[in-house]
Amino acid sequence: MSEKALEIDFDKGDGVLPVVTQDYRSGRVLMVAYMNREAFAETVKARRACYFSRSRGKLWRKGEESGNFQTVREIRVDCDADTILLRVDQHGDGAACHEGYESCFFRVLVGDRWVTSEPRKVDPSKYGPSYGHSSKSGAK
């Protein structure tokens, strides 16, 4: 059964909604970011992930600095139409995370400590000193 596309409810998040980005083949969660209407429209049109950077207050075209772009294979919306799921193919060095890991979820809580659970795909310094944003945790 086909339905007309739901209107995404950007009003719930003051114009910015969460986006869960998942690898299309493996199902692994790669990252969580945000979109406004403009980023969503660009993503739908170009089939390449475009997010809204809350810290910079502007569109963030995934991979524009690093080459680690995402081709969008499928877009889903949750039951309340206020969270988006992108299923993507990750390109470039295979790192969705600005710290050089395949996924932003590379730390596992073991007891009372965060432990890095996988090797880096790439050293992010390769992209230059202004790449990404600073780590909020001291863990590497």
N, C-alpha and C positions, 0 to 999 in steps of 0.2 A: 504494500500500500504506500502510495506517495502522498506527501503533504506539502503544501506550500511552505517555503522556508520560514521558520519561526523568527520573530523579531528578537534579537538578543537584547536582554534587559540591562543595558549599560547604565541606566539610572540608579540601579541598586548599589553600584560601587562608585558613585560620584563620577561616572563616566569611564571608569577603568575597572576591568574585570580580570580575575585570574585565568591563566591558561596553563594547562598541564600538557607538556610535550613528551610524546612517547615514540620510541623507535617502531616503525611500521612492521618490521619483520620479527623482532624479538619480543616486543611488548614492553621492553624496559623503559621506565620513566627516565627521561634525559634531563628535564629541567622543569621549573615552574617560573613563569614570567607573567606579564600583564599586557592587555590590549585595550586600546580605546577604539571608537568606531572607525577612525581613519586607518589604524593598524589592521583591524579586521578586514576592512574593505580592500586594502592593498594585498593582504594575504590571500583573500579569495580570488582576486583578479590575477595576481602574478603566480600563485601556487608556490610561493616562497615565503617562509616565515618572516613576519614583520611584527615586532612587539612595540610596546610603549615603555620607555625607560622612565620610571617614576623619579629617580634621582637626577636625571638630566632634563626631565620635562620635555622629551621629544621622542620621535619615532626612532626605533632601533632595528635596523635591518640586519637580522642574524647573519653573520659572516662578512659584513661589509669591511671590517678591519682584518680579520683573520683568514677569510676564505672558507671558514667552517659553516657554510650555509645549510639550510634545511629545505628540501623539496617537500611540499605538503601533498600527501597522498589521500588523506581523509580528514574531514573536520566534523566534530560532533559537539553537541551542546547538552548540558545536563537537564534534568527534569524541570528545574526552575528557570532555565534559560539565562543563568548568570555565571556559569563557568564553562569554559571552552576546552575541548580536548583536540589537540593536533596530533595526527599520526604522520610521522615524517621519515624521510630518508636523510640521514646525516651525511654530509659531504666534507671534503677537505681532509684534515688530519684525523677526522673521526671523533673530535672532542667537542661536545656540546657545552661543556663547562669552561668558563673563562680561566680556571686554574689548570686547564690542560687535561682534564679527565673526560672519559666518555660520557659520564653522567655527573650532574651536580651532587648526586646522592652517593658519594664515594666513601663516606665515613659511617662506621657502625659503632653503636654504643656497646662496649664490652665492660661489664661491671659499671664503674663510674667514669670510664675514660672513652673518648672518641678515638677510634683506630681507623687509619686509612686502609681500605679493603682491596685496593686495586692499584696497579701502576699507572702513572701518567701516560697519556698517549703522546703528549708533546709538551715541551717547556714553553710556557706562555711568553717568556721574555723574547722568544723568536719574533713576536709581532710588534715589539717596540715598547718603550717605557710608558706610553699612554694607553696601552691595551687594557680592556676590561675595567675592573674596579678592585679596590683593595679588599683583602680578605678580612672578614669581621671576626673570625676566630683565629687563634694562633696555630691551629692544627694544620699540618701539611702532609 
